[in-house]
Amino acid sequence: MIELLGDIPRHLALSGRYSSEYFTRRGQLRNITRLKHWGLRSVLIEKYKMSREDASGLVDFLLPMLDYNIKRRQSAQDALKSPWLEGV
């Protein structure tokens, strides 16, 4: 998820029971030092050869459900109202 969405906010990375096993005090991954940040849209276009239009639609559908902040994260019920689903 970090590769696709960017760094996990520090307060979230450090909030779990086992956080210290996976994250440093700065909120960085403990055992993985090099990640290739590769945004979801780029992955869909470059790796999966989706058209820009299809990739953009899928990303617009998925990203709200993947938000690290649970208060901003879209519910499955709200996702069902997405215009992207009408075209599938």
N, C-alpha and C positions, 0 to 999 in steps of 0.2 A: 504494500500500500504506500509505503514511503516513496518508492520509486515512481509510482504513478501520481500520487497526490501531494507530495512534498513532505517536509518534516512534520512529525507529530508535535503539536504544541507541548512545551516542556511540562506544564502542569498536568496534562493528560498522561504523558509518558511516565511520569513519576507517581501516578496516583494508585497504581495497582499493588496488590499484595506482593507480587514477585517482580516488581519493576526493577529493583536493583540487580536482578539476574540478567536483565536484557538491556538496561539503559544506564548510562553514566549519570552522575549528579547534574550534568548539564542537559540531560534529556537526549543525548546522542546514543545510537546503538552501541552496545558494548563490544560485541564480537564481529560485527560487520563494519569494516572501515571504509570500504569504497562501494558506493552505490551509483549506478548510472541513472540519474533522474531522467525519466523518459515519460512525458505526460501521456495520459490515456489517449487523447486525440492522435498524437503522433504514433503511438503503438498501433492503433487501429489502422492508420493509413500506411505506415511504413512496413509493419510486420504482417498485418493481416490483409493488406492490399484493398482496404475499403475505400470507396470514393470519399472525397472530402465532405460532401453533402451527407452521406450515410453516417460517416464517423461523427460529424457534428451533431446529428440528430441523436445518435446513441449516447454520446457524451452528455448532451443536455439532459437526457433521460436519467443516466446513471449517477452523475456527480452529486446531485442533491441528496441522493440516498447514501452516499459515501462520505459525507461531511464528518470530520472528526468531532465537531461540536454537536452533541446530541440535541441541543435546543434548536439548532438550525437544520438538523437532518430531516429529510423528507420521509414521511411515513409511506408504507406500501400502499395504503388506501389512497393517499394523495398522488402517488406515482401512477396509479391506475387511470388518473385523469389526464395523463400526459398526451399531448398531440402526437408524439412519436408512436405511441401504441396504435393509433388509428391507421397509420401507414404500414403496419407490420402485417 
